[in-house]
Amino acid sequence: MSPTSASTDVAAVAVLGALVPFLLLLLPFVAYALGGFFVVQPQTQAVILRFGKPLRTVSDAGIHYTFPLGRRILRVTSSVIAVDLPRVTVLEASGSPIEVSGICSYRVVDAQRALLDVADYGALVSLLATAVMKNVCAEYPYDAPDPHTPCLRKENDAVVAHLVRDLQALVAPAGVQVLQMRINDLTYAPEIAQSMLLRQQAAAMVDSRRTIVEGAVRTACDAQAQMRSSGMPVDPAASASFASSLMLVLCSGERVQTFMPVQVEVSGHG
């Protein structure tokens, strides 16, 4: 071996010997830096904190990287969350006590607000939804005779929109979007349930009788018109008697028995 080759090998060994301690010191740092990779699942948002301060929010699913020094990751789901609202007693617009429960569905649209601005966004939505349900139900009657008047029993679009609008205004600072809020169960309070049932039955009976009478009047008028158009001689007295008898038959709730008047002439003897 030549003196030049020997000197080269000695220099290489010296350099390698000098790099080994550096590599040994660098290896833990590399391993620590590799710990900055993290995975975000679908329908999940991750809030990255650096020494307690918000750094950024990651909402794209996949592998991401942030240097791990002073890092903390808070995760929240972006999926739709459904909440079953408990049954509460409230006075509706007419002053009658009713028992009502509901269902609310929402999702988190701003993870930083939901995780940092409130302690528990789920409990906040549940409590506020219950309060909104009580306030809105107090503004509408249980039932309305006019089909175009908003009421709780029919739960039309006006009541649903009112529920969603009021709740959204309250939970918006928490980064929550309200998707739906509907009444799940609606009944009268037990102390007035029997009396309100009788009231509904009476109202239904009056409506049915009104419909029967209106139909009977139209039927009697049509019958008399057909009699006149066919040329049948009908004097006013007979017409009034016919209409009265026909109305009695049509409006009576019992089975009508027909009868024929018979005139008997009695002649005196002697």
C-alpha positions in Angstrom: 0.0 0.0 0.0 1.3 3.4 -1.0 1.8 6.2 1.5 -0.9 8.3 -0.3 -3.6 5.6 0.0 -2.8 5.1 3.7 -3.1 8.8 4.4 -6.5 8.9 2.6 -7.9 6.0 4.6 -6.7 7.6 7.8 -8.4 10.9 6.9 -11.7 9.1 6.0 -11.7 7.3 9.3 -11.1 10.6 11.1 -13.9 12.3 9.3 -16.3 9.4 10.0 -15.2 9.4 13.6 -16.0 13.0 13.9 -19.5 12.6 12.2 -20.6 9.7 14.4 -21.2 11.9 17.5 -23.0 14.5 15.4 -25.2 11.8 13.9 -25.9 10.4 17.3 -27.0 13.8 18.5 -29.0 14.5 15.3 -30.9 11.2 15.4 -33.1 12.0 18.4 -34.0 15.4 16.8 -35.0 13.7 13.5 -37.1 11.2 15.4 -38.7 14.0 17.4 -39.4 16.0 14.1 -41.0 12.9 12.5 -43.5 13.0 15.3 -45.0 16.1 13.7 -47.0 14.0 11.2 -50.7 13.5 12.1 -53.8 12.1 10.3 -57.1 13.9 10.0 -60.0 11.5 9.5 -63.0 12.3 7.1 -65.7 14.5 8.5 -63.2 15.8 11.2 -61.6 19.1 11.9 -58.4 19.6 13.8 -57.4 22.8 15.6 -53.6 23.1 16.0 -52.4 25.0 19.0 -48.8 26.3 19.5 -48.0 27.0 23.1 -51.7 27.5 23.8 -52.3 29.8 20.9 -54.4 28.8 17.8 -52.1 28.2 14.8 -54.5 26.9 12.1 -57.5 24.6 11.5 -57.2 21.6 9.3 -60.4 20.2 7.7 -59.0 18.2 4.8 -58.7 14.5 5.4 -55.3 12.9 5.1 -51.7 13.2 6.5 -50.5 16.6 7.6 -47.4 18.0 9.3 -46.7 20.5 12.0 -43.5 20.7 14.0 -44.3 19.1 17.4 -42.6 21.6 19.6 -45.3 23.1 21.8 -48.0 21.6 19.6 -51.5 20.4 20.8 -54.2 19.0 18.5 -57.9 19.3 19.3 -60.3 17.4 17.1 -64.0 17.8 16.5 -66.4 15.9 14.2 -68.1 17.7 11.3 -70.8 15.1 10.9 -74.5 15.8 11.6 -75.3 15.5 15.3 -78.9 14.8 16.5 -80.1 15.8 19.9 -83.3 14.5 21.6 -84.8 17.4 23.5 -86.6 16.4 26.8 -90.3 16.8 27.4 -91.2 20.2 28.9 -94.5 21.8 30.0 -95.3 25.2 28.4 -98.4 27.4 28.0 -99.3 27.8 24.3 -100.8 31.0 22.8 -104.3 30.2 24.0 -103.1 29.7 27.6 -103.6 26.0 27.7 -100.7 23.9 29.3 -99.1 21.4 26.9 -96.3 19.0 27.0 -93.8 19.1 24.1 -90.5 17.5 23.2 -88.4 17.9 20.1 -85.5 16.8 17.9 -82.6 19.1 16.8 -79.9 18.3 14.3 -76.8 20.4 13.8 -73.1 20.3 12.9 -69.9 22.1 13.7 -68.8 24.5 10.9 -66.1 26.5 12.9 -64.0 24.1 15.0 -62.0 26.9 16.6 -65.1 28.6 18.0 -66.7 25.3 19.1 -63.6 24.0 20.9 -62.1 27.3 22.3 -65.0 29.7 22.8 -67.3 27.4 24.7 -66.6 24.6 27.3 -69.1 22.1 25.8 -70.8 23.0 22.6 -73.1 19.9 22.7 -74.5 20.8 26.1 -74.9 24.5 25.0 -76.9 23.5 21.9 -79.1 21.1 24.0 -79.9 23.7 26.6 -80.6 26.6 24.2 -82.7 24.3 21.9 -84.9 23.5 24.9 -85.3 27.1 25.8 -86.1 28.1 22.2 -88.7 25.3 21.9 -90.5 26.6 25.0 -90.5 30.2 23.8 -91.6 29.4 20.3 -94.4 27.1 21.4 -95.7 29.8 23.6 -96.3 32.0 20.5 -98.5 29.6 18.6 -101.8 27.9 19.4 -102.1 24.1 19.8 -104.7 24.0 17.0 -106.3 26.5 14.6 -109.6 26.2 12.7 -108.1 28.0 9.8 -105.8 25.7 7.8 -103.6 28.6 6.8 -103.0 29.7 10.4 -99.7 28.4 11.9 -100.3 26.0 14.8 -98.3 23.5 16.8 -100.3 20.4 15.9 -99.8 20.7 12.2 -96.3 22.0 12.6 -96.2 23.9 9.3 -93.1 25.5 7.7 -93.6 28.8 9.7 -93.2 27.1 13.0 -90.1 25.1 11.9 -88.5 28.1 10.4 -89.1 30.1 13.6 -87.5 27.3 15.7 -84.4 27.1 13.4 -84.0 30.9 13.1 -84.1 31.6 16.9 -81.8 28.7 17.7 -79.3 29.6 15.0 -79.0 33.2 16.3 -78.1 31.8 19.8 -75.6 29.1 18.8 -73.8 31.0 16.0 -71.0 32.3 18.3 -70.2 28.7 19.1 -69.5 27.8 15.4 -72.6 25.6 15.1 -75.0 25.4 12.2 -78.6 24.3 12.9 -79.9 22.1 10.2 -83.3 21.1 11.5 -85.4 21.5 14.6 -88.9 19.9 14.9 -91.5 19.0 17.5 -91.4 15.3 18.2 -94.2 14.8 20.7 -97.1 17.2 21.5 -99.9 16.6 23.9 -102.1 18.5 26.4 -101.0 18.4 30.0 -102.6 15.6 32.0 -104.7 18.0 34.1 -106.6 19.3 31.1 -106.3 16.5 28.7 -109.8 15.1 29.3 -111.5 18.5 29.1 -109.7 19.4 25.9 -110.6 16.1 24.4 -114.3 16.8 25.1 -113.8 20.3 23.6 -112.3 18.8 20.4 -115.1 16.3 20.1 -117.7 19.0 20.5 -116.0 21.2 17.9 -115.8 18.2 15.5 -119.5 17.5 16.0 -120.4 21.1 15.3 -118.4 21.1 12.2 -119.9 17.8 11.0 -123.4 19.1 11.7 -122.7 22.3 9.8 -121.5 20.3 6.8 -124.6 18.1 6.9 -126.9 21.1 7.1 -125.2 22.9 4.2 -125.5 19.7 2.1 -129.1 19.3 3.0 -130.0 22.9 2.0 -128.3 22.4 -1.4 -130.1 19.1 -1.9 -133.5 20.6 -1.0 -132.9 23.5 -3.4 -131.8 21.3 -6.2 -134.8 19.0 -5.7 -137.3 21.9 -5.9 -135.5 23.3 -8.9 -135.7 19.9 -10.7 -139.4 19.6 -9.8 -140.1 23.0 -11.3 -138.0 22.3 -14.4 -139.9 19.1 -15.0 -143.3 20.9 -15.0 -144.6 19.5 -11.7 -147.2 21.9 -10.2 -145.9 22.8 -6.7 -147.7 25.4 -4.7 -145.8 27.4 -2.0 -147.3 25.5 0.9 -146.5 22.1 -0.6 -143.0 23.3 -1.5 -142.4 24.5 2.1 -143.7 21.2 3.5 -141.5 19.2 1.0 -138.4 21.2 2.0 -139.1 20.8 5.7 -139.6 17.0 5.4 -136.5 16.6 3.2 -134.4 18.7 5.6 -135.6 16.5 8.5 -134.7 13.3 6.7 -131.2 14.6 5.7 -130.3 16.3 9.0 -131.7 13.7 11.4 -129.1 11.6 13.2 -131.7 8.8 13.7 -133.4 6.5 11.2 -136.5 8.3 9.9 -139.8 6.4 9.7 -142.1 7.5 6.9 -145.9 8.0 7.4 -148.8 8.9 5.2 -151.5 11.3 6.4 -155.0 9.9 6.1 -158.0 12.1 6.2 -161.2 10.6 7.6 -164.6 12.2 7.0 -167.1 11.5 9.7 -170.8 12.1 8.7 -173.5 12.5 11.2 -176.7 10.3 11.2 -180.2 11.3 12.1 
